[in-house]
Amino acid sequence: MGDRCWLNITFPRADLPKFNEVLADQMWKGQFWDEEDSDDGEIIATIYEANYGWYDEIRALAEAGLTFTVSHGAGGEYGPCVYACYKGDLVECSADWDGNPVAPVGKDGVDKKALEACMKYHRLVEMMEGESQCTQ
């Protein structure tokens, strides 16, 4: 057992076979999500005990070239986070408690690298929405 948190992931229903292939080790009785909010076009899944915020699993999904969004709560060793991945192009951002990407501000101003990641997150989500892929 590791450091666990809740995690929401949204992805196109058409990609379900590939998600099942990549996440085979995370499945329980053939499922790894609570699908109650899903529809014919997308799956909205909740994982209630995502080990280390599914850090490795998210990267594996991106390496498989998949499209998805993720938000997760804080664990003991990390804060809330959001990810957007469009056809394998993955970005990770710190998040506020409502799941919005945030960039820290220090005495020298805004963390430029974090701000760029937040802007990329919004661009990728916009691309997904434009193709009706998936959004959180």
PAKETI-824616 format. One line per field, with one value per atom (N, C-alpha, C, O): atom name; z, x, y; chain. Coordinates in nm, 3 decimals. Atoms other than C-alpha are relative to their C-alpha. Example, Ala and Ser with C-alpha at 12.3 -4.5 7.8 and 13.67 -1.06 7.14 Angstrom:
// residues 2
site [N  CA  C  O  N  CA  C  O]
zz [0.000  0.780  0.000  0.066  -0.006  0.714  0.073  0.090]
xx [0.089  1.230  0.090  0.194  -0.082  1.367  -0.077  -0.026]
yy [-0.119  -0.450  0.120  0.118  -0.119  -0.106  0.109  0.220]
unit [A  A  A  A  A  A  A  A]
//
This chain:
// residues 136
site [N  CA  C  O  N  CA  C  O  N  CA  C  O  N  CA  C  O  N  CA  C  O  N  CA  C  O  N  CA  C  O  N  CA  C  O  N  CA  C  O  N  CA  C  O  N  CA  C  O  N  CA  C  O  N  CA  C  O  N  CA  C  O  N  CA  C  O  N  CA  C  O  N  CA  C  O  N  CA  C  O  N  CA  C  O  N  CA  C  O  N  CA  C  O  N  CA  C  O  N  CA  C  O  N  CA  C  O  N  CA  C  O  N  CA  C  O  N  CA  C  O  N  CA  C  O  N  CA  C  O  N  CA  C  O  N  CA  C  O  N  CA  C  O  N  CA  C  O  N  CA  C  O  N  CA  C  O  N  CA  C  O  N  CA  C  O  N  CA  C  O  N  CA  C  O  N  CA  C  O  N  CA  C  O  N  CA  C  O  N  CA  C  O  N  CA  C  O  N  CA  C  O  N  CA  C  O  N  CA  C  O  N  CA  C  O  N  CA  C  O  N  CA  C  O  N  CA  C  O  N  CA  C  O  N  CA  C  O  N  CA  C  O  N  CA  C  O  N  CA  C  O  N  CA  C  O  N  CA  C  O  N  CA  C  O  N  CA  C  O  N  CA  C  O  N  CA  C  O  N  CA  C  O  N  CA  C  O  N  CA  C  O  N  CA  C  O  N  CA  C  O  N  CA  C  O  N  CA  C  O  N  CA  C  O  N  CA  C  O  N  CA  C  O  N  CA  C  O  N  CA  C  O  N  CA  C  O  N  CA  C  O  N  CA  C  O  N  CA  C  O  N  CA  C  O  N  CA  C  O  N  CA  C  O  N  CA  C  O  N  CA  C  O  N  CA  C  O  N  CA  C  O  N  CA  C  O  N  CA  C  O  N  CA  C  O  N  CA  C  O  N  CA  C  O  N  CA  C  O  N  CA  C  O  N  CA  C  O  N  CA  C  O  N  CA  C  O  N  CA  C  O  N  CA  C  O  N  CA  C  O  N  CA  C  O  N  CA  C  O  N  CA  C  O  N  CA  C  O  N  CA  C  O  N  CA  C  O  N  CA  C  O  N  CA  C  O  N  CA  C  O  N  CA  C  O  N  CA  C  O  N  CA  C  O  N  CA  C  O  N  CA  C  O  N  CA  C  O  N  CA  C  O  N  CA  C  O  N  CA  C  O  N  CA  C  O  N  CA  C  O  N  CA  C  O  N  CA  C  O  N  CA  C  O  N  CA  C  O  N  CA  C  O  N  CA  C  O  N  CA  C  O  N  CA  C  O  N  CA  C  O  N  CA  C  O  N  CA  C  O  N  CA  C  O  N  CA  C  O  N  CA  C  O  N  CA  C  O  N  CA  C  O  N  CA  C  O  N  CA  C  O]
zz [0.000  0.000  0.000  0.063  0.007  -0.078  0.047  0.128  -0.031  -0.052  -0.096  -0.216  0.087  -0.187  0.007  0.107  0.008  -0.300  -0.095  -0.159  0.100  -0.505  -0.132  -0.134  0.132  -0.879  -0.094  -0.094  0.106  -1.160  -0.133  -0.154  0.135  -1.518  -0.100  -0.079  0.106  -1.832  -0.132  -0.161  0.128  -2.172  -0.097  -0.055  0.099  -2.499  0.014  0.029  -0.012  -2.477  -0.107  -0.082  0.109  -2.811  0.039  -0.017  -0.043  -2.634  0.114  0.162  -0.114  -2.362  -0.017  0.078  0.013  -2.507  0.025  0.089  -0.020  -2.510  0.148  0.202  -0.142  -2.155  0.080  0.170  -0.069  -2.040  -0.018  0.075  0.027  -2.205  0.085  0.146  -0.074  -2.045  0.151  0.224  -0.144  -1.704  0.052  0.156  -0.037  -1.686  0.146  0.211  -0.138  -1.350  0.103  0.221  -0.094  -1.196  0.005  0.086  0.011  -1.286  0.109  0.153  -0.097  -1.039  -0.060  -0.087  0.064  -1.184  -0.135  -0.170  0.134  -1.527  -0.008  -0.117  0.000  -1.420  0.091  0.189  -0.087  -1.274  0.035  0.089  -0.022  -1.247  0.044  0.033  -0.030  -1.124  -0.115  -0.127  0.128  -1.453  0.004  -0.101  -0.009  -1.324  -0.072  -0.111  0.066  -1.480  -0.148  -0.213  0.139  -1.822  -0.095  -0.055  0.104  -2.148  -0.120  -0.110  0.118  -2.497  -0.058  -0.122  0.061  -2.596  0.087  0.036  -0.087  -2.290  0.127  0.167  -0.130  -1.970  0.102  0.082  -0.114  -1.646  0.115  0.166  -0.099  -1.393  0.127  0.124  -0.129  -1.024  0.060  0.075  -0.068  -0.860  0.142  0.162  -0.137  -0.484  0.077  0.179  -0.067  -0.385  -0.103  -0.123  0.104  -0.659  0.068  0.130  -0.063  -0.541  -0.059  -0.180  0.041  -0.557  -0.114  -0.205  0.101  -0.764  -0.140  -0.239  0.128  -1.041  -0.086  -0.209  0.072  -1.137  -0.116  -0.230  0.104  -1.330  -0.103  -0.223  0.090  -1.478  -0.099  -0.217  0.087  -1.616  -0.109  -0.226  0.100  -1.788  -0.100  -0.219  0.090  -1.931  -0.101  -0.218  0.091  -2.076  -0.105  -0.222  0.095  -2.233  -0.101  -0.221  0.090  -2.377  -0.102  -0.210  0.093  -2.537  -0.101  -0.188  0.096  -2.723  0.023  -0.069  -0.030  -2.548  0.033  0.061  -0.032  -2.486  0.126  0.134  -0.126  -2.135  0.083  0.057  -0.104  -1.847  0.134  0.151  -0.134  -1.483  0.102  0.080  -0.117  -1.154  0.120  0.126  -0.121  -0.817  0.121  0.112  -0.126  -0.457  0.054  -0.008  -0.064  -0.224  0.066  0.115  -0.076  -0.081  0.114  0.138  -0.110  0.212  -0.046  0.029  0.051  -0.010  -0.119  -0.176  0.117  -0.283  0.014  0.088  -0.002  -0.340  -0.114  -0.192  0.110  -0.574  -0.134  -0.143  0.130  -0.942  -0.111  -0.091  0.119  -1.289  -0.114  -0.119  0.120  -1.614  -0.119  -0.107  0.128  -1.974  -0.094  -0.098  0.097  -2.240  -0.129  -0.131  0.130  -2.605  -0.095  -0.136  0.090  -2.822  0.042  -0.041  -0.053  -2.595  0.046  0.111  -0.042  -2.538  0.140  0.154  -0.140  -2.157  0.068  0.049  -0.084  -1.924  0.141  0.157  -0.141  -1.543  0.066  0.043  -0.071  -1.323  0.144  0.172  -0.134  -0.954  -0.014  -0.110  0.009  -0.880  0.134  0.240  -0.123  -0.631  0.041  -0.027  -0.052  -0.431  -0.089  -0.073  0.094  -0.708  -0.132  -0.222  0.120  -0.973  -0.111  -0.227  0.098  -1.148  0.004  0.113  -0.001  -1.260  0.060  0.039  -0.065  -1.060  -0.019  -0.034  0.006  -1.082  0.125  0.158  -0.123  -0.763  -0.028  -0.132  0.005  -0.700  0.119  0.234  -0.105  -0.504  0.005  -0.062  -0.014  -0.407  -0.131  -0.149  0.130  -0.762  -0.108  -0.225  0.097  -0.929  -0.026  0.052  0.036  -1.102  -0.051  -0.124  0.051  -1.164  -0.147  -0.181  0.143  -1.542  -0.057  -0.143  0.049  -1.603  0.038  -0.045  -0.044  -1.400  -0.075  -0.110  0.076  -1.575  -0.142  -0.194  0.135  -1.916  0.000  -0.093  -0.010  -1.802  0.014  -0.047  -0.016  -1.693  -0.133  -0.168  0.129  -2.029  -0.098  -0.174  0.086  -2.211  0.038  -0.049  -0.046  -1.998  -0.066  -0.122  0.059  -2.116  -0.152  -0.208  0.145  -2.481  -0.034  -0.127  0.028  -2.469  0.025  -0.053  -0.030  -2.306  -0.111  -0.153  0.109  -2.572  -0.127  -0.197  0.116  -2.845  0.015  -0.081  -0.025  -2.684  -0.019  -0.080  0.014  -2.664  -0.146  -0.190  0.141  -3.028  -0.077  -0.178  0.065  -3.126  0.076  0.042  -0.084  -2.865  0.058  0.066  -0.056  -2.710  0.145  0.174  -0.140  -2.334  0.078  0.042  -0.091  -2.060  0.141  0.162  -0.140  -1.682  0.036  0.150]
xx [0.085  0.000  0.089  0.195  -0.076  0.121  -0.083  -0.174  0.069  0.000  -0.117  -0.096  0.117  -0.356  -0.086  -0.087  0.093  -0.606  -0.113  -0.108  0.105  -0.926  0.049  0.134  -0.041  -0.889  -0.119  -0.190  0.101  -1.131  0.072  0.165  -0.055  -1.047  -0.115  -0.214  0.101  -1.248  0.070  0.177  -0.060  -1.181  -0.109  -0.218  0.098  -1.358  -0.034  0.055  0.044  -1.563  0.064  0.092  -0.062  -1.413  0.139  0.186  -0.134  -1.075  0.000  0.107  0.009  -1.201  0.084  0.151  -0.084  -1.035  0.150  0.218  -0.142  -0.694  0.026  0.129  -0.014  -0.747  0.004  0.086  0.001  -0.834  0.132  0.182  -0.128  -0.517  0.112  0.190  -0.107  -0.290  -0.018  0.080  0.028  -0.460  -0.042  -0.106  0.044  -0.511  0.031  -0.049  -0.037  -0.330  -0.084  -0.082  0.080  -0.566  -0.146  -0.223  0.140  -0.890  -0.040  0.040  0.058  -1.113  -0.129  -0.221  0.116  -1.367  -0.030  -0.146  0.018  -1.310  -0.025  -0.042  0.023  -1.362  0.100  0.145  -0.085  -1.145  -0.064  0.003  0.065  -1.402  -0.145  -0.204  0.142  -1.743  -0.057  -0.030  0.040  -1.919  -0.134  -0.192  0.136  -2.241  -0.021  -0.134  0.017  -2.176  0.035  0.036  -0.042  -2.071  -0.119  -0.234  0.103  -2.261  0.055  0.160  -0.043  -2.234  0.132  0.202  -0.120  -1.947  0.124  0.236  -0.116  -1.725  -0.023  -0.136  0.003  -1.641  0.057  0.164  -0.046  -1.610  0.015  -0.083  -0.029  -1.443  0.055  0.128  -0.054  -1.370  0.074  0.019  -0.081  -1.091  0.017  0.072  0.004  -1.125  0.130  0.151  -0.128  -0.781  0.110  0.169  -0.103  -0.540  0.137  0.169  -0.131  -0.194  0.092  0.114  -0.088  0.039  -0.061  0.009  0.067  -0.221  0.010  -0.003  -0.014  -0.172  0.109  0.096  -0.109  0.152  0.051  0.060  -0.053  0.289  -0.107  -0.078  0.108  -0.048  -0.032  -0.056  0.028  -0.107  0.106  0.074  -0.107  0.230  -0.011  0.017  0.019  0.160  -0.112  -0.101  0.110  -0.170  0.046  0.010  -0.053  0.009  0.093  0.085  -0.092  0.281  -0.075  -0.023  0.083  0.002  -0.071  -0.143  0.057  -0.106  -0.147  -0.216  0.141  -0.442  -0.035  0.053  0.053  -0.659  -0.085  -0.173  0.073  -0.790  0.028  0.122  -0.028  -0.818  -0.009  -0.083  -0.004  -0.745  0.005  0.070  -0.020  -0.789  0.007  -0.065  -0.005  -0.690  0.022  0.075  -0.016  -0.693  0.142  0.229  -0.131  -0.401  0.023  -0.070  -0.043  -0.210  0.087  0.096  -0.088  0.028  0.128  0.190  -0.127  0.324  -0.014  0.087  0.022  0.166  -0.135  -0.223  0.124  -0.108  -0.091  -0.059  0.091  -0.406  0.068  0.157  -0.065  -0.318  -0.102  -0.201  0.079  -0.473  0.096  0.209  -0.075  -0.351  -0.094  -0.215  0.070  -0.459  0.095  0.215  -0.081  -0.337  -0.079  -0.190  0.064  -0.423  0.086  0.194  -0.072  -0.314  0.145  0.235  -0.133  -0.015  0.078  0.182  -0.067  0.083  -0.052  -0.164  0.043  0.068  0.054  0.170  -0.043  0.080  -0.056  -0.169  0.037  0.066  0.006  0.099  0.004  -0.033  -0.044  -0.128  0.056  -0.077  -0.141  -0.172  0.139  -0.442  -0.048  0.007  0.066  -0.662  -0.097  -0.106  0.087  -0.918  -0.121  -0.191  0.111  -1.176  0.043  -0.040  -0.048  -0.957  0.041  0.047  -0.047  -0.842  0.152  0.211  -0.147  -0.477  0.046  -0.017  -0.054  -0.268  0.151  0.219  -0.144  0.077  0.038  -0.026  -0.039  0.257  0.060  0.121  -0.057  0.354  0.093  0.052  -0.098  0.670  0.041  -0.018  -0.046  0.858  0.051  0.054  -0.049  0.999  -0.107  -0.077  0.109  0.658  -0.050  -0.026  0.062  0.475  0.106  0.197  -0.086  0.654  -0.034  -0.139  0.027  0.682  -0.021  -0.107  0.015  0.723  -0.138  -0.203  0.132  0.410  -0.111  -0.213  0.100  0.217  -0.012  -0.123  0.002  0.316  -0.073  -0.148  0.069  0.195  -0.151  -0.230  0.143  -0.140  -0.061  -0.171  0.050  -0.181  -0.010  -0.106  0.003  -0.095  -0.118  -0.185  0.114  -0.352  -0.128  -0.205  0.122  -0.623  -0.003  -0.110  -0.004  -0.508  -0.037  -0.115  0.031  -0.521  -0.147  -0.210  0.142  -0.865  -0.085  -0.184  0.073  -0.985  0.005  -0.096  -0.012  -0.854  -0.091  -0.156  0.087  -1.038  -0.147  -0.224  0.138  -1.359  -0.034  -0.145  0.022  -1.319  -0.024  -0.095  0.019  -1.305  -0.103  -0.124  0.096  -1.567  0.061  -0.005  -0.068  -1.310  -0.043  -0.123  0.036  -1.337  0.045  0.143  -0.039  -1.324  -0.041  -0.133  0.037  -1.334  -0.112  -0.159]
yy [-0.117  0.000  0.123  0.125  -0.124  0.349  0.116  0.101  -0.124  0.704  0.013  0.035  0.007  0.698  0.126  0.197  -0.114  0.964  -0.039  -0.145  0.020  0.990  0.058  0.147  -0.045  1.042  -0.010  -0.111  0.003  1.134  0.001  0.079  0.005  1.044  -0.003  -0.073  -0.006  1.123  -0.030  0.023  0.034  0.974  -0.047  -0.085  0.043  0.886  -0.149  -0.232  0.139  0.567  -0.088  -0.206  0.078  0.456  -0.050  -0.149  0.040  0.432  -0.102  -0.140  0.091  0.196  -0.128  -0.167  0.121  -0.118  0.028  -0.053  -0.034  0.055  0.035  -0.004  -0.029  0.192  -0.131  -0.146  0.129  -0.162  -0.073  -0.137  0.066  -0.293  0.061  -0.011  -0.068  -0.031  -0.015  -0.029  0.001  -0.044  -0.138  -0.147  0.135  -0.422  -0.034  -0.102  0.032  -0.442  0.075  0.040  -0.080  -0.184  -0.044  0.008  0.037  -0.359  -0.099  -0.181  0.090  -0.539  -0.053  0.025  0.062  -0.783  0.066  0.087  -0.054  -0.631  0.148  0.202  -0.144  -0.270  0.068  0.010  -0.078  0.001  0.133  0.221  -0.129  0.279  -0.016  -0.124  -0.013  0.385  0.081  0.200  -0.057  0.459  0.072  0.099  -0.052  0.615  0.134  0.163  -0.129  0.959  -0.004  0.100  0.011  0.829  0.006  -0.008  0.004  0.854  -0.077  -0.140  0.077  0.704  0.048  -0.030  -0.055  0.934  -0.003  -0.006  -0.006  0.938  -0.078  -0.106  0.067  0.759  0.097  0.155  -0.080  0.953  -0.099  -0.152  0.103  0.727  0.062  0.160  -0.040  0.769  -0.118  -0.227  0.101  0.574  0.052  0.160  -0.049  0.600  -0.019  0.048  0.020  0.474  -0.009  -0.115  -0.004  0.579  0.011  0.113  0.004  0.481  0.106  0.109  -0.111  0.784  0.083  0.126  -0.082  0.969  -0.059  0.014  0.071  0.709  0.062  0.067  -0.066  0.883  -0.087  -0.040  0.089  0.582  -0.035  -0.041  0.038  0.485  0.113  0.087  -0.114  0.836  0.009  0.034  -0.004  0.830  -0.116  -0.099  0.115  0.483  0.028  -0.007  -0.035  0.608  0.101  0.090  -0.100  0.906  -0.067  -0.038  0.069  0.682  -0.085  -0.112  0.077  0.476  0.090  0.041  -0.094  0.792  0.032  0.074  -0.019  0.824  0.146  0.227  -0.132  1.132  -0.012  -0.097  0.006  1.202  0.124  0.199  -0.100  1.446  -0.072  -0.169  0.058  1.366  0.113  0.215  -0.086  1.546  -0.093  -0.193  0.080  1.406  0.088  0.199  -0.070  1.511  -0.013  -0.074  0.003  1.552  -0.134  -0.199  0.116  1.262  0.050  0.170  -0.039  1.261  0.066  0.142  -0.050  1.349  0.095  0.137  -0.086  1.566  0.069  0.024  -0.075  1.821  -0.040  -0.129  0.028  1.820  0.032  0.116  -0.012  1.794  -0.023  -0.093  0.028  1.801  -0.033  0.015  0.038  1.647  0.015  -0.006  0.010  1.688  -0.072  -0.043  0.074  1.449  -0.008  -0.061  0.003  1.490  -0.082  -0.039  0.091  1.197  -0.020  -0.023  0.028  1.136  0.122  0.107  -0.124  1.502  0.035  0.086  -0.009  1.518  0.125  0.163  -0.110  1.817  -0.023  -0.071  0.015  1.815  0.136  0.213  -0.128  2.110  -0.022  -0.108  -0.006  2.171  0.056  0.127  -0.044  2.240  0.053  0.023  -0.042  2.416  -0.112  -0.214  0.104  2.219  -0.024  -0.124  0.017  2.270  -0.063  -0.080  0.064  2.107  0.096  0.056  -0.097  2.424  0.006  0.007  -0.008  2.442  0.132  0.236  -0.121  2.689  0.007  -0.094  -0.025  2.844  0.077  0.177  -0.069  2.947  0.138  0.163  -0.135  3.308  0.016  -0.002  -0.022  3.379  0.146  0.230  -0.139  3.692  0.058  0.180  -0.046  3.708  -0.005  0.015  0.004  3.673  -0.140  -0.233  0.127  3.392  -0.098  -0.060  0.106  3.063  -0.020  -0.075  -0.001  3.088  -0.141  -0.160  0.137  2.715  -0.055  -0.120  0.046  2.638  0.073  0.012  -0.077  2.916  -0.054  -0.069  0.058  2.774  -0.135  -0.165  0.129  2.430  0.022  -0.051  -0.030  2.580  0.043  0.001  -0.046  2.751  -0.117  -0.127  0.118  2.427  -0.089  -0.144  0.079  2.244  0.052  -0.026  -0.058  2.484  -0.020  -0.047  0.022  2.454  -0.144  -0.168  0.140  2.074  -0.031  -0.102  0.021  2.073  0.062  0.003  -0.066  2.318  -0.086  -0.098  0.088  2.084  -0.121  -0.163  0.115  1.792  0.039  -0.035  -0.045  1.991  0.023  -0.007  -0.024  2.091  -0.129  -0.129  0.130  1.724  -0.085  -0.201  0.074  1.624  -0.125  -0.229  0.116  1.392  -0.021  -0.111  0.017  1.437  0.123  0.188  -0.108  1.699  -0.037  -0.117  0.022  1.699  0.091  0.089]
unit [A  A  A  A  A  A  A  A  A  A  A  A  A  A  A  A  A  A  A  A  A  A  A  A  A  A  A  A  A  A  A  A  A  A  A  A  A  A  A  A  A  A  A  A  A  A  A  A  A  A  A  A  A  A  A  A  A  A  A  A  A  A  A  A  A  A  A  A  A  A  A  A  A  A  A  A  A  A  A  A  A  A  A  A  A  A  A  A  A  A  A  A  A  A  A  A  A  A  A  A  A  A  A  A  A  A  A  A  A  A  A  A  A  A  A  A  A  A  A  A  A  A  A  A  A  A  A  A  A  A  A  A  A  A  A  A  A  A  A  A  A  A  A  A  A  A  A  A  A  A  A  A  A  A  A  A  A  A  A  A  A  A  A  A  A  A  A  A  A  A  A  A  A  A  A  A  A  A  A  A  A  A  A  A  A  A  A  A  A  A  A  A  A  A  A  A  A  A  A  A  A  A  A  A  A  A  A  A  A  A  A  A  A  A  A  A  A  A  A  A  A  A  A  A  A  A  A  A  A  A  A  A  A  A  A  A  A  A  A  A  A  A  A  A  A  A  A  A  A  A  A  A  A  A  A  A  A  A  A  A  A  A  A  A  A  A  A  A  A  A  A  A  A  A  A  A  A  A  A  A  A  A  A  A  A  A  A  A  A  A  A  A  A  A  A  A  A  A  A  A  A  A  A  A  A  A  A  A  A  A  A  A  A  A  A  A  A  A  A  A  A  A  A  A  A  A  A  A  A  A  A  A  A  A  A  A  A  A  A  A  A  A  A  A  A  A  A  A  A  A  A  A  A  A  A  A  A  A  A  A  A  A  A  A  A  A  A  A  A  A  A  A  A  A  A  A  A  A  A  A  A  A  A  A  A  A  A  A  A  A  A  A  A  A  A  A  A  A  A  A  A  A  A  A  A  A  A  A  A  A  A  A  A  A  A  A  A  A  A  A  A  A  A  A  A  A  A  A  A  A  A  A  A  A  A  A  A  A  A  A  A  A  A  A  A  A  A  A  A  A  A  A  A  A  A  A  A  A  A  A  A  A  A  A  A  A  A  A  A  A  A  A  A  A  A  A  A  A  A  A  A  A  A  A  A  A  A  A  A  A  A  A  A  A  A  A  A  A  A  A  A  A  A  A  A  A  A  A  A  A  A  A  A  A  A  A  A  A  A  A  A  A  A  A  A  A  A  A  A  A  A  A  A  A  A  A  A  A  A  A  A  A  A  A]
//
